[in-house]
Amino acid sequence: MAEYDFIKMEKKLVKYLDEERFQHTLGVMFTCTSLAMIHGCSIEKAEAAGLLHDCAKCIPSKKKLKLCEQHQIPVSDFEREHPFLLHSRLGALIAEKKYGIRDPEILSAITWHTTGKPAMSLLDKIVFIADYIEPMRSKAPRLEEIRKMAFIDLDECMYQILKDTLAYLNENPKDIDNTTKFAYDYYKKVHDERKKGNS
């Protein structure tokens, strides 16, 4: 018996997202479950995290900041200037309060799906990658290559995505969150060590 009623969750979620965001969400959920099947992760957890990863995305910026204050979610100066980043941590809170998600793995995957972080769990990586490669995405460079990599090697895929993300953000260095830099440094080290081991 499934722990979560996904039909009920979808019906509730559709009221809080615009049409494009909801379609993106379904794409991420579908991609999460596909990656979970390949990499031996709980399909149900991947489905829940994929469905709810952007549940706070369409909340206006001022309200995001207000809700963070109300619920004692710490906000950095960087996040105050880039409030769209808050939808991840706020999303984890809403997933728990509104959708009854208690599983710390699911809440962690929602929390870190935007910036990434060092040493992510299997589910963290699946949601981060699925958000980047879902079928509606078309703008990122090397998408075809990265999509293939996602089904072979999640750590290498994390490295390639973070490398491309930082290259893109380097055009506006003030838009780079330190957490993303730390995530990149971590997965670059994994990548380099593997290369050394294979040479």
Rosetta blueprint (number, residue, H / E / L):
1 M L
2 A L
3 E L
4 Y L
5 D L
6 F H
7 I H
8 K H
9 M H
10 E H
11 K H
12 K H
13 L H
14 V L
15 K L
16 Y L
17 L L
18 D L
19 E H
20 E H
21 R H
22 F H
23 Q H
24 H H
25 T H
26 L H
27 G H
28 V H
29 M H
30 F H
31 T H
32 C H
33 T H
34 S H
35 L H
36 A H
37 M H
38 I H
39 H H
40 G L
41 C L
42 S L
43 I H
44 E H
45 K H
46 A H
47 E H
48 A H
49 A H
50 G H
51 L H
52 L H
53 H L
54 D L
55 C L
56 A L
57 K L
58 C L
59 I L
60 P L
61 S H
62 K H
63 K H
64 K H
65 L H
66 K H
67 L H
68 C H
69 E H
70 Q H
71 H L
72 Q L
73 I L
74 P L
75 V L
76 S L
77 D H
78 F H
79 E H
80 R H
81 E H
82 H L
83 P H
84 F H
85 L H
86 L H
87 H H
88 S H
89 R H
90 L H
91 G H
92 A H
93 L H
94 I H
95 A H
96 E H
97 K H
98 K H
99 Y H
100 G L
101 I L
102 R L
103 D L
104 P H
105 E H
106 I H
107 L H
108 S H
109 A H
110 I H
111 T H
112 W L
113 H L
114 T L
115 T L
116 G L
117 K L
118 P L
119 A L
120 M L
121 S L
122 L H
123 L H
124 D H
125 K H
126 I H
127 V H
128 F H
129 I H
130 A H
131 D H
132 Y H
133 I H
134 E L
135 P L
136 M L
137 R L
138 S L
139 K L
140 A L
141 P L
142 R L
143 L H
144 E H
145 E H
146 I H
147 R H
148 K H
149 M H
150 A H
151 F L
152 I L
153 D L
154 L H
155 D H
156 E H
157 C H
158 M H
159 Y H
160 Q H
161 I H
162 L H
163 K H
164 D H
165 T H
166 L H
167 A H
168 Y H
169 L H
170 N L
171 E L
172 N L
173 P H
174 K H
175 D H
176 I L
177 D L
178 N H
179 T H
180 T H
181 K H
182 F H
183 A H
184 Y H
185 D H
186 Y H
187 Y H
188 K H
189 K H
190 V H
191 H H
192 D H
193 E H
194 R H
195 K H
196 K H
197 G H
198 N H
199 S L
